[in-house]
């Protein structure tokens, strides 16, 4: 059976994601709206959330990747942390991320002078941020719901938000979380069939070797899952890797 990253069988990972999606829809939307009201977050245009140093990479759903490509094709890079590497040394990753600039903060490609150049067209992940609705493992190792990302690290809180606006935000947040889970599920389902049909399998040894090749400056091939298929990208040094080592962004 094909394994992802040498961990769990693909079928088990898919089932786990389906179960997580069921939990998402079982969580009362009014409870999330109340958390949003209690927090009262307000953007102060500090730009902190638009940097890699604060938020890591920005993964894009297919529709947002298509929008980014139509605005500026160079804004897209393969997302970090490829989920698979076959026995031939080819990586496979679940989608695209936004490119970041070469400054110390790793500013978003579309951030200029602390302002978003495409704010009116900003992506779904940007519209819903900092709100979220997902289970995260706490310090004791127990999963619990998280609603706000990096509270008090940016923006301002304690502002009054009207109840109807809180519910609108809650609904959009759940829609984004559902879209993200569905993207992950369809990617794994696609890869399960693709690897089988092509006679390929995930090879952890080749994964490590390909990371070393990229670090040494050799080009590596990565197949990016996009629009229910795979797009080939070739990247060089510093282009592939886990967040703790190398990065696409």
Backbone torsions as a table, in degrees:
resi	resn	phi	psi	omega
1	UNK	NA	139.2	-177.2
2	UNK	-70.9	133.5	176.6
3	UNK	-108.4	149.6	174.5
4	UNK	-101.2	122.3	178.1
5	UNK	55.0	27.1	176.7
6	UNK	68.8	21.0	-174.4
7	UNK	-109.4	-90.9	-173.9
8	UNK	-109.8	150.8	174.7
9	UNK	-56.5	145.4	-177.9
10	UNK	-56.3	-41.3	-178.9
11	UNK	-59.6	-38.0	179.4
12	UNK	-68.5	-39.1	178.9
13	UNK	-65.8	-39.0	178.9
14	UNK	-65.2	-45.2	178.8
15	UNK	-60.0	-42.0	179.9
16	UNK	-62.4	-39.4	178.8
17	UNK	-69.3	-37.8	176.5
18	UNK	-63.1	-42.0	177.7
19	UNK	-64.1	-38.4	178.4
20	UNK	-65.5	-37.1	177.3
21	UNK	-65.5	-38.8	177.0
22	UNK	-62.9	-39.9	178.1
23	UNK	-64.7	-37.1	179.2
24	UNK	-57.1	-47.0	-177.2
25	UNK	-78.8	-14.5	176.2
26	UNK	-84.4	-14.6	179.1
27	UNK	-76.0	127.9	-176.8
28	UNK	-62.0	125.5	-178.6
29	UNK	-63.7	-33.3	179.4
30	UNK	-63.5	-31.3	178.4
31	UNK	-66.9	-41.6	177.8
32	UNK	-65.3	-42.4	178.3
33	UNK	-59.4	-36.9	179.0
34	UNK	-68.3	-38.5	176.7
35	UNK	-62.9	-39.2	178.6
36	UNK	-64.8	-42.0	178.1
37	UNK	-63.8	-43.0	-178.8
38	UNK	-63.8	-38.5	-178.2
39	UNK	-72.7	-43.3	179.0
40	UNK	59.8	43.0	-177.5
41	UNK	-67.3	141.8	176.1
42	UNK	-138.4	128.5	177.1
43	UNK	-69.4	134.5	178.0
44	UNK	-114.0	15.1	176.8
45	UNK	57.7	38.9	178.8
46	UNK	-80.8	-20.4	178.8
47	UNK	79.2	0.3	-176.4
48	UNK	-63.2	-37.4	-177.7
49	UNK	-71.6	-10.9	-177.1
50	UNK	-99.4	28.3	-179.1
51	UNK	-128.7	148.6	178.8
52	UNK	-67.7	-34.6	-177.5
53	UNK	-63.7	-25.7	180.0
54	UNK	-97.4	-37.9	-171.2
55	UNK	-126.5	9.7	-179.4
56	UNK	67.2	-146.9	-178.6
57	UNK	-90.3	159.0	178.1
58	UNK	-107.3	103.9	179.3
59	UNK	-78.2	137.9	-177.1
60	UNK	-111.7	132.4	168.4
61	UNK	-65.7	161.4	-175.2
62	UNK	-55.5	-42.9	-177.5
63	UNK	-65.4	-34.9	178.0
64	UNK	-75.8	-35.1	175.0
65	UNK	-62.5	-39.9	177.6
66	UNK	-63.7	-40.9	178.8
67	UNK	-65.4	-43.8	178.9
68	UNK	-62.1	-40.7	179.9
69	UNK	-64.6	-36.2	-179.9
70	UNK	-70.9	-29.3	179.0
71	UNK	-80.5	-48.5	-178.1
72	UNK	-157.8	101.5	-177.5
73	UNK	-56.1	-28.7	-178.5
74	UNK	-75.5	-3.6	-179.2
75	UNK	-78.1	-11.4	-176.6
76	UNK	-99.8	138.6	171.1
77	UNK	-136.8	153.7	174.1
78	UNK	-58.2	138.8	179.3
79	UNK	-62.4	152.3	177.1
80	UNK	-71.9	174.7	177.4
81	UNK	59.2	62.2	177.6
82	UNK	-53.8	136.1	-177.3
83	UNK	-76.2	-27.0	-175.0
84	UNK	-136.9	156.2	167.4
85	UNK	-144.4	124.9	-177.3
86	UNK	-82.6	179.7	-175.4
87	UNK	-68.0	-11.6	178.0
88	UNK	-95.6	-0.7	178.5
89	UNK	89.6	12.9	177.7
90	UNK	-89.8	130.4	178.1
91	UNK	-85.6	157.0	174.0
92	UNK	-135.6	128.4	-178.9
93	UNK	-130.6	154.6	-168.4
94	UNK	-79.4	-5.2	178.4
95	UNK	169.8	-165.9	-178.5
96	UNK	-103.8	155.2	171.7
97	UNK	-121.1	166.0	173.9
98	UNK	-76.8	136.1	174.3
99	UNK	-66.7	147.8	174.0
100	UNK	-113.9	160.0	-178.5
101	UNK	-81.8	171.0	-175.7
102	UNK	-86.1	13.6	179.5
103	UNK	-78.7	171.3	-175.4
104	UNK	-61.6	-33.5	-178.2
105	UNK	-80.3	-17.7	-174.5
106	UNK	69.1	52.9	-176.0
107	UNK	-65.8	147.2	177.0
108	UNK	-55.4	145.2	179.9
109	UNK	-55.1	-30.6	-176.4
110	UNK	-97.1	6.2	179.0
111	UNK	-92.2	126.2	179.5
112	UNK	-138.3	125.4	-178.4
113	UNK	53.7	38.6	177.1
114	UNK	76.5	8.8	-178.2
115	UNK	-129.1	145.6	178.3
116	UNK	-76.6	126.9	-179.4
117	UNK	-74.1	-17.2	-176.5
118	UNK	-126.2	36.1	-172.4
119	UNK	-54.0	-42.3	-179.5
120	UNK	-65.7	-21.2	-179.9
121	UNK	-111.8	17.2	-173.5
122	UNK	-59.9	156.4	-170.3
123	UNK	-80.7	165.5	-173.8
124	UNK	-59.9	-40.8	179.1
125	UNK	-62.6	-33.4	179.0
126	UNK	-75.1	-35.5	-179.4
127	UNK	-68.4	-36.8	-176.2
128	UNK	-86.5	-20.7	-177.9
129	UNK	-61.3	139.9	8.9
130	UNK	-94.2	14.3	-176.0
131	UNK	-78.7	148.5	179.9
132	UNK	-154.3	166.1	174.8
133	UNK	-149.0	85.1	-179.1
134	UNK	-150.3	156.2	179.5
135	UNK	-88.2	132.4	-179.4
136	UNK	-127.4	138.6	179.4
137	UNK	-72.6	126.5	-179.1
138	UNK	-84.2	-174.5	-176.5
139	UNK	-64.3	-23.8	178.8
140	UNK	-88.3	0.5	179.0
141	UNK	85.3	12.0	-179.4
142	UNK	-103.9	136.2	178.3
143	UNK	-74.4	137.3	177.5
144	UNK	-146.4	157.1	-177.0
145	UNK	-73.6	138.5	173.5
146	UNK	-120.0	138.7	-172.6
147	UNK	-116.7	-28.1	-176.5
148	UNK	-129.8	134.9	178.6
149	UNK	-90.7	128.1	172.5
150	UNK	51.1	52.8	179.4
151	UNK	-59.5	136.8	178.5
152	UNK	71.7	4.9	177.3
153	UNK	-95.0	-10.5	177.0
154	UNK	-164.0	166.3	-179.9
155	UNK	67.5	-164.8	-179.0
156	UNK	-136.4	146.7	-178.1
157	UNK	-123.4	172.7	179.0
158	UNK	87.3	10.5	179.8
159	UNK	-87.2	155.3	179.6
160	UNK	-82.7	127.1	176.1
161	UNK	-121.3	129.0	-177.7
162	UNK	-62.7	145.7	-177.2
163	UNK	-54.9	-40.8	-178.9
164	UNK	-66.8	-33.6	177.3
165	UNK	-71.0	-37.6	176.8
166	UNK	-60.7	-42.9	-179.6
167	UNK	-69.0	-37.0	178.0
168	UNK	-62.9	-44.6	178.5
169	UNK	-62.5	-42.8	-179.7
170	UNK	-61.3	-42.3	-179.7
171	UNK	-65.7	-43.5	179.5
172	UNK	-66.1	-36.9	178.3
173	UNK	-63.4	-45.4	178.3
174	UNK	-64.2	-37.8	178.2
175	UNK	-61.9	-40.6	179.0
176	UNK	-66.7	-46.1	-179.9
177	UNK	-60.8	-38.8	177.8
178	UNK	-66.2	-43.3	179.3
179	UNK	-62.3	-37.8	179.6
180	UNK	-67.3	-43.1	178.0
181	UNK	-64.2	-42.4	179.3
182	UNK	-64.0	-36.3	177.3
183	UNK	-63.5	-43.9	179.7
184	UNK	-64.4	-40.0	-179.9
185	UNK	-65.4	-47.8	-177.8
186	UNK	-66.5	-33.6	176.5
187	UNK	-63.1	-48.1	-179.4
188	UNK	-65.3	-39.3	177.3
189	UNK	-63.5	-41.7	178.0
190	UNK	-62.2	-46.9	-177.1
191	UNK	-66.1	-34.9	177.9
192	UNK	-59.1	-45.2	178.6
193	UNK	-72.6	-40.5	-176.7
194	UNK	-63.8	-48.6	-179.0
195	UNK	-61.2	-40.3	-179.9
196	UNK	-65.8	-46.9	-177.4
197	UNK	-65.9	-34.5	-176.8
198	UNK	-90.5	0.5	-179.1
199	UNK	68.0	32.6	-177.8
200	UNK	-110.1	164.6	175.1
201	UNK	-152.1	157.0	177.7
202	UNK	-72.5	130.4	-175.5
203	UNK	-124.6	101.5	-178.9
204	UNK	-59.3	-33.0	179.6
205	UNK	-66.5	-45.6	177.5
206	UNK	-65.4	-32.2	176.7
207	UNK	-56.8	-51.6	-179.2
208	UNK	-64.0	-40.2	-179.7
209	UNK	-64.6	-41.1	-179.8
210	UNK	-66.9	-35.4	175.4
211	UNK	-62.2	-42.3	178.9
212	UNK	-65.5	-37.8	178.0
213	UNK	-62.9	-43.5	179.4
214	UNK	-63.2	-41.5	179.6
215	UNK	-64.6	-29.1	179.8
216	UNK	-82.2	-5.2	178.0
217	UNK	101.2	1.3	178.9
218	UNK	-80.2	144.5	177.1
219	UNK	-69.3	143.5	175.7
220	UNK	-129.0	150.1	-179.5
221	UNK	-98.3	135.0	175.9
222	UNK	-131.7	132.3	177.1
223	UNK	-98.1	122.0	-176.2
224	UNK	-101.7	125.8	177.3
225	UNK	-73.5	121.2	-177.8
226	UNK	-155.5	131.7	176.3
227	UNK	53.2	46.6	176.0
228	UNK	64.2	23.0	177.2
229	UNK	-149.5	-168.0	-178.3
230	UNK	-121.2	135.5	174.8
231	UNK	-113.4	132.4	-177.6
232	UNK	-85.3	131.9	174.9
233	UNK	-129.9	142.5	175.9
234	UNK	-118.1	123.8	-178.2
235	UNK	-125.3	157.3	-178.3
236	UNK	-107.9	-146.6	-174.6
237	UNK	-59.4	136.2	178.2
238	UNK	76.8	5.8	-174.4
239	UNK	-94.0	-14.3	-177.2
240	UNK	-130.1	146.0	169.9
241	UNK	149.5	173.0	177.0
242	UNK	-77.7	159.3	-177.4
243	UNK	-59.6	-28.3	-177.4
244	UNK	-79.6	-9.1	-179.0
245	UNK	-127.7	-87.5	-178.5
246	UNK	-103.2	163.7	-176.5
247	UNK	-148.4	142.7	174.1
248	UNK	-67.9	-36.8	-168.8
249	UNK	-72.2	NA	NA
